[in-house]
Amino acid sequence: MAMSLGSGTGDHADPMMEINTTPLIDVMLVLLVMLIITIPIQTHAVKLDMPRPNNNPPPVEVEPVIIQLGVDFDGTITWDGNIVPDNATLEGYMRRAAKQDPQPEMHLRPNRLANYGQVALVLATAQRNGVVKIGFVGNEQYMQ
């Protein structure tokens, strides 16, 4: 703690130009101590609702079965590369596939020159027999 006493020359001493900060620092330290004391003690625990342990084994992921359907330019329908001879056989294949659990995916790949009626026949047969996982594949090559 320093204190300036002036130059000490007579009655005409220069007035002190510095502010005495000692009381200000003392007050700030008291306030800081009071603040630290009054703050409640923080607990470092986080309350979480954790799930209960499950002793059952996780379900086994089954690879989806994919059936490749094709409609050629001459109206020939193929089922996984095998030629389907008639509509009754196609109905049987679709019925059998619709009953499987999980139902297989059917990827329909019509030829660019295929008759629309033949493609519509395949789609109608699938709908009639309850096949819901059917989609067109290979059309990207025709998009310009």
C-alpha positions as CSV (number, residue, x, y, z in Angstrom):
1,M,0.0,0.0,0.0
2,A,1.5,3.2,-1.2
3,M,0.6,6.6,-0.2
4,S,1.8,9.9,-1.8
5,L,2.6,12.6,0.8
6,G,3.5,15.3,-1.7
7,S,6.8,17.1,-2.2
8,G,6.9,18.4,1.4
9,T,7.8,22.0,0.6
10,G,5.9,24.4,2.7
11,D,2.2,25.2,2.7
12,H,1.8,25.3,-1.0
13,A,2.0,21.5,-1.6
14,D,0.5,20.3,-4.8
15,P,-2.8,18.5,-4.5
16,M,-2.7,14.7,-4.8
17,M,-3.9,13.7,-8.3
18,E,-4.2,10.0,-7.8
19,I,-7.3,8.2,-6.5
20,N,-6.7,6.0,-3.5
21,T,-7.9,2.5,-4.8
22,T,-7.1,0.6,-1.6
23,P,-10.7,0.9,-0.1
24,L,-12.2,0.0,-3.6
25,I,-10.1,-3.2,-3.8
26,D,-11.0,-4.1,-0.2
27,V,-14.7,-3.7,-0.9
28,M,-14.4,-5.7,-4.2
29,L,-12.7,-8.6,-2.3
30,V,-15.4,-8.6,0.4
31,L,-18.1,-8.7,-2.3
32,L,-16.3,-11.5,-4.1
33,V,-16.0,-13.6,-1.0
34,M,-19.7,-13.0,-0.2
35,L,-20.6,-14.1,-3.7
36,I,-18.6,-17.3,-3.5
37,I,-20.1,-18.2,-0.1
38,T,-23.7,-17.5,-1.2
39,I,-23.6,-19.5,-4.4
40,P,-25.1,-22.9,-3.8
41,I,-22.8,-25.8,-4.2
42,Q,-23.2,-27.3,-7.7
43,T,-23.5,-31.0,-8.0
44,H,-21.8,-32.5,-11.0
45,A,-24.3,-35.3,-11.4
46,V,-26.6,-35.4,-14.5
47,K,-29.9,-37.1,-13.9
48,L,-30.8,-39.4,-16.8
49,D,-33.6,-41.9,-17.3
50,M,-31.6,-44.8,-18.6
51,P,-33.4,-47.6,-20.4
52,R,-33.7,-50.9,-18.6
53,P,-31.4,-53.7,-19.8
54,N,-32.8,-56.0,-22.4
55,N,-31.5,-59.6,-22.1
56,N,-33.2,-60.7,-25.4
57,P,-30.8,-61.1,-28.3
58,P,-31.2,-58.5,-31.0
59,P,-33.3,-59.6,-34.0
60,V,-31.4,-61.1,-36.8
61,E,-31.3,-58.9,-39.9
62,V,-32.5,-60.8,-43.0
63,E,-31.2,-59.9,-46.4
64,P,-34.1,-58.8,-48.6
65,V,-34.9,-61.2,-51.3
66,I,-34.9,-59.5,-54.7
67,I,-36.8,-61.0,-57.6
68,Q,-35.7,-59.8,-61.0
69,L,-38.7,-59.4,-63.4
70,G,-38.1,-58.7,-67.0
71,V,-40.3,-57.8,-70.0
72,D,-38.5,-58.2,-73.3
73,F,-39.3,-56.3,-76.6
74,D,-41.3,-59.3,-77.9
75,G,-43.5,-59.7,-74.8
76,T,-41.5,-62.4,-73.1
77,I,-41.7,-62.2,-69.3
78,T,-38.7,-63.5,-67.3
79,W,-38.7,-64.3,-63.5
80,D,-35.1,-64.3,-62.1
81,G,-33.8,-65.0,-65.6
82,N,-36.2,-67.9,-66.3
83,I,-38.9,-67.5,-69.0
84,V,-42.5,-67.5,-67.8
85,P,-44.4,-69.5,-70.3
86,D,-47.9,-68.2,-69.6
87,N,-50.0,-65.9,-67.4
88,A,-51.1,-68.7,-65.1
89,T,-47.5,-69.4,-64.2
90,L,-46.9,-65.7,-63.6
91,E,-50.0,-65.7,-61.3
92,G,-48.6,-68.6,-59.3
93,Y,-45.2,-67.0,-58.9
94,M,-46.8,-63.7,-57.8
95,R,-49.2,-65.5,-55.3
96,R,-46.3,-67.5,-53.8
97,A,-44.1,-64.3,-53.5
98,A,-47.0,-62.3,-51.9
99,K,-47.4,-64.9,-49.1
100,Q,-43.7,-64.9,-48.1
101,D,-42.7,-63.1,-44.9
102,P,-41.0,-60.8,-45.4
103,Q,-42.3,-60.1,-48.9
104,P,-39.5,-60.1,-51.5
105,E,-38.7,-57.0,-53.5
106,M,-39.6,-57.2,-57.2
107,H,-37.4,-55.2,-59.6
108,L,-39.2,-54.8,-62.9
109,R,-36.9,-54.1,-65.8
110,P,-38.8,-53.6,-69.0
111,N,-37.0,-53.4,-72.3
112,R,-37.1,-50.0,-74.0
113,L,-39.1,-51.5,-76.9
114,A,-41.4,-53.6,-74.7
115,N,-45.1,-53.3,-75.3
116,Y,-46.8,-51.2,-72.6
117,G,-49.7,-53.6,-72.4
118,Q,-47.3,-56.4,-71.4
119,V,-45.7,-54.3,-68.7
120,A,-49.2,-53.3,-67.5
121,L,-50.2,-57.0,-67.4
122,V,-47.3,-57.7,-65.0
123,L,-48.1,-54.8,-62.8
124,A,-51.8,-55.7,-62.7
125,T,-51.0,-59.3,-61.8
126,A,-48.7,-58.2,-59.0
127,Q,-51.5,-55.9,-57.6
128,R,-54.1,-58.5,-57.9
129,N,-52.1,-61.0,-55.9
130,G,-51.1,-58.5,-53.1
131,V,-47.5,-57.8,-54.1
132,V,-46.6,-54.4,-52.7
133,K,-42.8,-54.2,-53.0
134,I,-42.4,-53.7,-56.7
135,G,-40.5,-51.0,-58.6
136,F,-38.9,-50.2,-61.9
137,V,-35.2,-50.4,-62.3
138,G,-32.8,-49.7,-65.1
139,N,-34.8,-46.7,-66.4
140,E,-31.9,-44.3,-65.6
141,Q,-30.1,-45.3,-68.8
142,Y,-33.0,-43.9,-70.9
143,M,-33.1,-40.5,-69.2
144,Q,-31.4,-37.8,-71.2
